[in-house]
Amino acid sequence: MTAQDLPAWMPLSVFIWIVQMIAYHGFGLWFEWLDRNGRLADYKVRPVDSWTYAQVLPRVLLNQVFILLPAMVLVEKAGLAFVGPAHITPLMFIVGLIGMTIGHDLVQYVSHAWILHRPTLMRTLGHSVHHSTTASRSISACFMSPMDFLMEIAAPYLLPLIAITAIGSAGSDLVFHIFAVSAGAFGGLYEHSGYDFSVKLAKSDNALARFVASRISSKAHAEHHSRGNVSYSDGFGSSNICDTVFKTRWDLVKPRERQRRSAQEQEA
């Protein structure tokens, strides 16, 4: 199946949005089922958020329907994304995924760390709404104010997509777009679910197992919700470039603070 096989009345962006909604709410319901039945309890490292699923869902749907969907349609109508070859080469598929990962990291860091977390803008732009949750109920990944959702969800997805489309990746390749939105949906939900599938691997004596554990951990975003000033874009599926370069990664902040205090003491 290709984009050309879609009904004439359905833009590719709308089809991909529907796929994204199926993935997001499918994974979200799975995590909710785990919470209610106690399955995988060994991996539930944070208690369930006081916000209920029913309380969170309406705001999530409003953001997805009235911000994400129009934004996706707009970039397609402008010829910026969801356009181009129906099939891309394996090389461009890989290039596109790398570009999406790095681009998401860059855009989210700028909007999240430098704008949304500014003390004067935290409430004005509504990022405090998202921080009223504790990242322990998956569907809260999109529980945000409209401006927050635009800057943290829509822009970090669509701006990198526009960039890789311009260099010949993504195009209208259904496989690429379906994989990208499904992986992105799972990553956001997992980071806000309260589960950490790395906890057992992290205790292994095997170096490879510990490396895998470091890549699938949800701890970074949990630390962001609990501490506020760390890990603005690193975490599951992220390139971790920005938080590493600016030393705001959750495991770098305390050593940096200790070094600063030590330098101040020596100067005194």
JOMOVEN-V17360 format. One record per residue. N is the residue number from 0. PHI is phi in radians with two decimals (* if undefined). OMEGA is omega in radians with two decimals (* if undefined). D_LAST is the distance of its C-alpha to the last C-alpha in Angstrom with 1 decimal. Layout:
BEGIN
n=N phi=PHI omega=OMEGA d_last=D_LAST
n=N phi=PHI omega=OMEGA d_last=D_LAST
END
This chain:
BEGIN
n=0 phi=* omega=3.10 d_last=69.3
n=1 phi=-2.20 omega=3.12 d_last=67.8
n=2 phi=-1.06 omega=3.14 d_last=66.7
n=3 phi=-1.20 omega=3.14 d_last=70.2
n=4 phi=-1.46 omega=3.12 d_last=71.6
n=5 phi=-1.24 omega=3.08 d_last=70.0
n=6 phi=-1.00 omega=-3.08 d_last=72.2
n=7 phi=-1.03 omega=-3.10 d_last=72.4
n=8 phi=-1.48 omega=-3.11 d_last=71.1
n=9 phi=-1.95 omega=3.05 d_last=67.9
n=10 phi=-1.09 omega=3.13 d_last=65.1
n=11 phi=-1.02 omega=-3.12 d_last=63.0
n=12 phi=-1.04 omega=-3.14 d_last=59.9
n=13 phi=-1.21 omega=3.11 d_last=61.7
n=14 phi=-1.07 omega=-3.14 d_last=62.8
n=15 phi=-1.17 omega=3.06 d_last=59.4
n=16 phi=-1.08 omega=3.11 d_last=58.0
n=17 phi=-1.09 omega=3.08 d_last=60.7
n=18 phi=-1.05 omega=3.14 d_last=59.7
n=19 phi=-1.08 omega=3.12 d_last=56.0
n=20 phi=-1.16 omega=3.10 d_last=57.1
n=21 phi=-1.09 omega=3.14 d_last=59.2
n=22 phi=-1.15 omega=-3.08 d_last=56.3
n=23 phi=-1.08 omega=-3.06 d_last=53.7
n=24 phi=-1.37 omega=3.02 d_last=55.9
n=25 phi=-1.18 omega=3.09 d_last=57.5
n=26 phi=-1.12 omega=3.14 d_last=54.2
n=27 phi=-1.07 omega=3.12 d_last=53.0
n=28 phi=-1.20 omega=3.09 d_last=56.1
n=29 phi=-1.13 omega=3.10 d_last=55.8
n=30 phi=-1.12 omega=3.10 d_last=52.3
n=31 phi=-1.12 omega=3.09 d_last=53.7
n=32 phi=-1.10 omega=3.10 d_last=56.5
n=33 phi=-1.07 omega=3.14 d_last=54.1
n=34 phi=-1.06 omega=-3.04 d_last=52.2
n=35 phi=-1.33 omega=-3.10 d_last=55.5
n=36 phi=-1.82 omega=3.11 d_last=57.1
n=37 phi=1.26 omega=3.09 d_last=54.2
n=38 phi=-1.24 omega=-3.11 d_last=54.8
n=39 phi=0.98 omega=-3.11 d_last=52.0
n=40 phi=-1.05 omega=3.12 d_last=50.2
n=41 phi=-1.12 omega=-3.10 d_last=48.4
n=42 phi=-1.81 omega=3.12 d_last=46.5
n=43 phi=-1.48 omega=-3.00 d_last=45.8
n=44 phi=-1.71 omega=3.11 d_last=42.1
n=45 phi=-2.29 omega=-3.13 d_last=41.5
n=46 phi=-1.11 omega=-3.11 d_last=43.9
n=47 phi=-1.04 omega=-3.13 d_last=46.2
n=48 phi=-1.04 omega=3.11 d_last=44.9
n=49 phi=-1.20 omega=3.02 d_last=46.3
n=50 phi=-1.16 omega=3.13 d_last=47.7
n=51 phi=-1.52 omega=3.11 d_last=51.2
n=52 phi=-1.00 omega=-3.11 d_last=52.8
n=53 phi=-1.14 omega=3.13 d_last=55.2
n=54 phi=-1.27 omega=-3.06 d_last=52.5
n=55 phi=-1.42 omega=-2.98 d_last=50.5
n=56 phi=-0.97 omega=-3.07 d_last=53.5
n=57 phi=-1.00 omega=-3.14 d_last=54.7
n=58 phi=-1.15 omega=3.11 d_last=51.5
n=59 phi=-1.04 omega=-3.12 d_last=51.2
n=60 phi=-1.13 omega=3.11 d_last=54.8
n=61 phi=-1.05 omega=3.11 d_last=54.4
n=62 phi=-1.11 omega=-3.07 d_last=51.5
n=63 phi=-1.21 omega=-3.08 d_last=53.5
n=64 phi=-1.43 omega=-2.99 d_last=56.7
n=65 phi=-1.76 omega=3.08 d_last=55.7
n=66 phi=-2.09 omega=-3.07 d_last=52.7
n=67 phi=-1.15 omega=-3.11 d_last=52.8
n=68 phi=-1.04 omega=3.11 d_last=56.5
n=69 phi=-1.05 omega=-3.14 d_last=56.9
n=70 phi=-1.15 omega=3.12 d_last=54.0
n=71 phi=-1.15 omega=3.12 d_last=55.5
n=72 phi=-1.12 omega=-3.11 d_last=58.9
n=73 phi=-1.08 omega=-3.12 d_last=57.5
n=74 phi=-1.20 omega=3.06 d_last=55.9
n=75 phi=-1.22 omega=3.14 d_last=59.2
n=76 phi=-1.06 omega=3.13 d_last=61.3
n=77 phi=-1.41 omega=3.13 d_last=59.1
n=78 phi=1.34 omega=-3.07 d_last=59.7
n=79 phi=-1.65 omega=-3.12 d_last=56.0
n=80 phi=-2.73 omega=-3.08 d_last=56.3
n=81 phi=1.08 omega=3.12 d_last=58.9
n=82 phi=-2.32 omega=3.11 d_last=61.1
n=83 phi=2.00 omega=-3.04 d_last=62.2
n=84 phi=-1.07 omega=3.13 d_last=63.7
n=85 phi=-1.27 omega=3.10 d_last=65.0
n=86 phi=-2.35 omega=3.06 d_last=63.8
n=87 phi=-1.94 omega=-3.12 d_last=60.8
n=88 phi=-1.24 omega=3.08 d_last=60.5
n=89 phi=-0.95 omega=3.13 d_last=58.5
n=90 phi=-1.11 omega=-3.13 d_last=56.1
n=91 phi=-1.22 omega=3.05 d_last=55.5
n=92 phi=-1.10 omega=3.14 d_last=55.3
n=93 phi=-1.17 omega=3.11 d_last=52.3
n=94 phi=-1.02 omega=3.14 d_last=50.8
n=95 phi=-1.11 omega=3.13 d_last=51.2
n=96 phi=-1.14 omega=3.09 d_last=49.5
n=97 phi=-1.12 omega=3.13 d_last=46.5
n=98 phi=-1.10 omega=3.12 d_last=46.4
n=99 phi=-1.12 omega=-3.11 d_last=46.6
n=100 phi=-1.14 omega=-3.13 d_last=43.8
n=101 phi=-1.19 omega=-3.14 d_last=41.4
n=102 phi=-1.08 omega=3.10 d_last=42.5
n=103 phi=-1.07 omega=3.12 d_last=42.1
n=104 phi=-1.03 omega=-3.08 d_last=38.5
n=105 phi=-1.14 omega=-3.08 d_last=37.7
n=106 phi=-1.16 omega=-3.13 d_last=39.5
n=107 phi=-1.16 omega=-3.13 d_last=38.3
n=108 phi=-1.11 omega=-3.13 d_last=34.7
n=109 phi=-1.04 omega=-3.09 d_last=34.9
n=110 phi=-1.25 omega=-3.04 d_last=36.9
n=111 phi=-1.39 omega=-3.05 d_last=35.1
n=112 phi=-1.37 omega=-2.98 d_last=31.4
n=113 phi=-1.63 omega=-3.11 d_last=31.3
n=114 phi=-2.06 omega=-3.01 d_last=34.1
n=115 phi=-1.15 omega=-3.13 d_last=35.1
n=116 phi=-1.67 omega=3.01 d_last=31.7
n=117 phi=-1.17 omega=-3.08 d_last=30.5
n=118 phi=-0.91 omega=-3.10 d_last=30.0
n=119 phi=-1.37 omega=-3.06 d_last=32.5
n=120 phi=-2.01 omega=-3.06 d_last=35.1
n=121 phi=-0.93 omega=3.13 d_last=34.9
n=122 phi=-1.49 omega=-3.12 d_last=37.7
n=123 phi=-1.03 omega=-3.14 d_last=39.3
n=124 phi=-1.59 omega=3.01 d_last=40.2
n=125 phi=1.45 omega=3.12 d_last=40.9
n=126 phi=-1.18 omega=3.10 d_last=38.5
n=127 phi=-1.09 omega=3.09 d_last=37.9
n=128 phi=-1.07 omega=-3.14 d_last=41.6
n=129 phi=-1.13 omega=-3.12 d_last=40.9
n=130 phi=-1.38 omega=2.99 d_last=37.8
n=131 phi=-1.35 omega=3.03 d_last=40.1
n=132 phi=-1.72 omega=-3.09 d_last=41.3
n=133 phi=-2.02 omega=-3.13 d_last=39.6
n=134 phi=1.00 omega=3.12 d_last=40.9
n=135 phi=-2.33 omega=2.94 d_last=43.3
n=136 phi=-2.41 omega=-2.89 d_last=46.6
n=137 phi=-0.92 omega=-3.03 d_last=47.6
n=138 phi=-1.14 omega=3.12 d_last=49.3
n=139 phi=-1.22 omega=3.10 d_last=46.2
n=140 phi=-0.98 omega=-3.14 d_last=45.1
n=141 phi=-1.98 omega=3.07 d_last=46.8
n=142 phi=-1.46 omega=-2.99 d_last=46.3
n=143 phi=-2.58 omega=2.95 d_last=44.6
n=144 phi=-1.23 omega=3.13 d_last=45.2
n=145 phi=-1.00 omega=-3.13 d_last=47.3
n=146 phi=-1.16 omega=3.09 d_last=44.6
n=147 phi=-1.06 omega=-3.14 d_last=42.3
n=148 phi=-1.08 omega=3.12 d_last=45.2
n=149 phi=-1.06 omega=-3.05 d_last=46.0
n=150 phi=-1.44 omega=-3.07 d_last=42.4
n=151 phi=-1.78 omega=-3.09 d_last=41.7
n=152 phi=-2.00 omega=-3.05 d_last=45.1
n=153 phi=-1.19 omega=-3.09 d_last=47.6
n=154 phi=-1.13 omega=3.13 d_last=45.5
n=155 phi=-1.16 omega=3.04 d_last=43.8
n=156 phi=-1.54 omega=-2.98 d_last=47.3
n=157 phi=-1.41 omega=-3.13 d_last=49.3
n=158 phi=-1.13 omega=3.04 d_last=47.1
n=159 phi=-1.10 omega=3.11 d_last=46.8
n=160 phi=-1.10 omega=3.09 d_last=50.5
n=161 phi=-1.07 omega=-3.11 d_last=51.4
n=162 phi=-1.13 omega=-3.11 d_last=49.4
n=163 phi=-1.29 omega=3.05 d_last=51.1
n=164 phi=-1.11 omega=-3.12 d_last=54.4
n=165 phi=-1.16 omega=-3.14 d_last=54.0
n=166 phi=-1.73 omega=3.04 d_last=53.7
n=167 phi=1.74 omega=3.09 d_last=56.7
n=168 phi=-1.75 omega=3.11 d_last=55.3
n=169 phi=1.25 omega=-3.12 d_last=56.2
n=170 phi=0.94 omega=3.04 d_last=59.2
n=171 phi=-1.98 omega=-3.12 d_last=61.5
n=172 phi=-1.20 omega=-3.08 d_last=61.3
n=173 phi=-1.08 omega=-3.10 d_last=61.8
n=174 phi=-1.06 omega=3.14 d_last=60.4
n=175 phi=-1.07 omega=-3.07 d_last=57.1
n=176 phi=-1.15 omega=3.13 d_last=56.7
n=177 phi=-1.13 omega=3.12 d_last=57.8
n=178 phi=-1.11 omega=-3.07 d_last=55.5
n=179 phi=-1.08 omega=-3.08 d_last=52.5
n=180 phi=-1.30 omega=3.13 d_last=53.0
n=181 phi=-1.22 omega=3.11 d_last=53.9
n=182 phi=-1.13 omega=3.12 d_last=50.8
n=183 phi=-1.11 omega=3.12 d_last=48.6
n=184 phi=-1.10 omega=-3.14 d_last=50.2
n=185 phi=-1.10 omega=-3.10 d_last=49.7
n=186 phi=-1.04 omega=-3.14 d_last=46.1
n=187 phi=-1.13 omega=3.14 d_last=45.1
n=188 phi=-1.16 omega=-3.14 d_last=47.2
n=189 phi=-1.06 omega=-3.11 d_last=45.9
n=190 phi=-1.12 omega=-3.13 d_last=42.3
n=191 phi=-1.83 omega=-3.01 d_last=43.1
n=192 phi=-1.53 omega=-3.03 d_last=45.6
n=193 phi=1.52 omega=3.09 d_last=43.4
n=194 phi=-1.73 omega=3.05 d_last=44.9
n=195 phi=-2.42 omega=-3.06 d_last=43.2
n=196 phi=-1.38 omega=-3.12 d_last=45.7
n=197 phi=-1.71 omega=-2.91 d_last=43.2
n=198 phi=-1.05 omega=-3.13 d_last=42.5
n=199 phi=-1.43 omega=3.11 d_last=45.1
n=200 phi=-1.10 omega=-3.10 d_last=44.6
n=201 phi=-1.12 omega=-3.13 d_last=40.8
n=202 phi=-1.60 omega=-3.09 d_last=41.8
n=203 phi=-1.25 omega=3.05 d_last=44.1
n=204 phi=-1.44 omega=-3.10 d_last=43.8
n=205 phi=-1.46 omega=-3.09 d_last=45.1
n=206 phi=-1.11 omega=3.13 d_last=42.5
n=207 phi=-1.13 omega=3.12 d_last=44.8
n=208 phi=-1.10 omega=3.12 d_last=45.0
n=209 phi=-1.18 omega=3.09 d_last=41.3
n=210 phi=-1.14 omega=3.10 d_last=41.0
n=211 phi=-1.05 omega=3.12 d_last=43.7
n=212 phi=-1.03 omega=-3.13 d_last=41.9
n=213 phi=-1.16 omega=-3.11 d_last=38.7
n=214 phi=-1.51 omega=-3.09 d_last=40.9
n=215 phi=-1.91 omega=-3.14 d_last=42.9
n=216 phi=-1.25 omega=3.06 d_last=40.2
n=217 phi=-1.82 omega=-3.03 d_last=39.8
n=218 phi=-1.13 omega=-3.04 d_last=36.4
n=219 phi=-1.01 omega=-3.10 d_last=34.4
n=220 phi=-1.28 omega=3.05 d_last=36.1
n=221 phi=-1.11 omega=3.09 d_last=36.1
n=222 phi=-1.13 omega=3.11 d_last=32.3
n=223 phi=-1.09 omega=-3.12 d_last=32.4
n=224 phi=-1.21 omega=-3.10 d_last=34.5
n=225 phi=-1.51 omega=-3.07 d_last=32.5
n=226 phi=-1.89 omega=3.03 d_last=29.0
n=227 phi=1.47 omega=-3.00 d_last=29.9
n=228 phi=-1.95 omega=3.14 d_last=27.1
n=229 phi=-2.35 omega=2.98 d_last=28.1
n=230 phi=0.84 omega=-3.12 d_last=31.1
n=231 phi=-1.37 omega=3.14 d_last=32.7
n=232 phi=-2.45 omega=3.13 d_last=35.4
n=233 phi=-1.44 omega=-3.12 d_last=35.2
n=234 phi=2.52 omega=-3.08 d_last=37.5
n=235 phi=-1.08 omega=3.11 d_last=41.2
n=236 phi=1.44 omega=-3.11 d_last=42.9
n=237 phi=-1.55 omega=3.04 d_last=39.9
n=238 phi=-1.31 omega=3.10 d_last=38.8
n=239 phi=1.11 omega=-3.06 d_last=35.2
n=240 phi=-1.15 omega=-3.01 d_last=34.2
n=241 phi=-1.13 omega=-3.13 d_last=32.2
n=242 phi=-1.14 omega=3.09 d_last=30.1
n=243 phi=-1.28 omega=-3.13 d_last=29.4
n=244 phi=-1.09 omega=-3.10 d_last=28.6
n=245 phi=-1.57 omega=3.08 d_last=26.3
n=246 phi=0.97 omega=3.06 d_last=24.9
n=247 phi=-1.88 omega=3.07 d_last=26.1
n=248 phi=-1.11 omega=-3.00 d_last=28.4
n=249 phi=-0.95 omega=-3.09 d_last=28.3
n=250 phi=-1.56 omega=3.11 d_last=27.4
n=251 phi=-1.88 omega=-3.02 d_last=24.6
n=252 phi=-1.15 omega=-3.12 d_last=22.6
n=253 phi=-1.11 omega=3.07 d_last=21.1
n=254 phi=-1.04 omega=3.12 d_last=20.0
n=255 phi=-1.13 omega=3.13 d_last=18.5
n=256 phi=-1.15 omega=3.11 d_last=16.6
n=257 phi=-1.13 omega=3.12 d_last=15.3
n=258 phi=-1.11 omega=3.13 d_last=14.2
n=259 phi=-1.13 omega=3.12 d_last=12.4
n=260 phi=-1.12 omega=-3.14 d_last=10.5
n=261 phi=-1.13 omega=3.12 d_last=9.9
n=262 phi=-1.14 omega=3.13 d_last=8.7
n=263 phi=-1.16 omega=3.12 d_last=6.2
n=264 phi=-1.14 omega=3.13 d_last=5.1
n=265 phi=-1.17 omega=3.12 d_last=5.4
n=266 phi=-1.18 omega=-3.14 d_last=3.8
n=267 phi=-1.22 omega=* d_last=0.0
END
